[in-house]
Amino acid sequence: MTEALSPAQILRALGQRFKEYRLRLDMTQRQVSEQTTVSIPTIYKFEAGRITDMSVATLFKLLRCVGADTNWDRILPELPESPYLYNGDNKKQRIRHPKK
């Protein structure tokens, strides 16, 4: 479903979900601001879906505040080593082409 959404639409959906987490934890925007050093207007705009661009650092601060930062590995999980990286017993090294 998220493939068809723009980054701004995903951020809006995350803001709405963040608000649900915050309210369920009985936290005010001021408390979130004090814990994360993110300004109250930024938190308000995020929850209201009025932010179309946010730094990853700010987003992770907010996620950590509501305990939703433990699943970050699901965003970009670690890949197993590729069998194509091995040449016999030795691991292949990536070779960079010289700059022209």
Secondary structure, DSSP 4 states (H G I P E B T S, - for coil): -GGGS-HHHHHHHHHHHHHHHHHHTT--HHHHHHHH---HHHHHHHHHT--S---HHHHHHHHHHTT-GGGGGGTSPPPPPPGGGEETTEEPPP-PPPP-
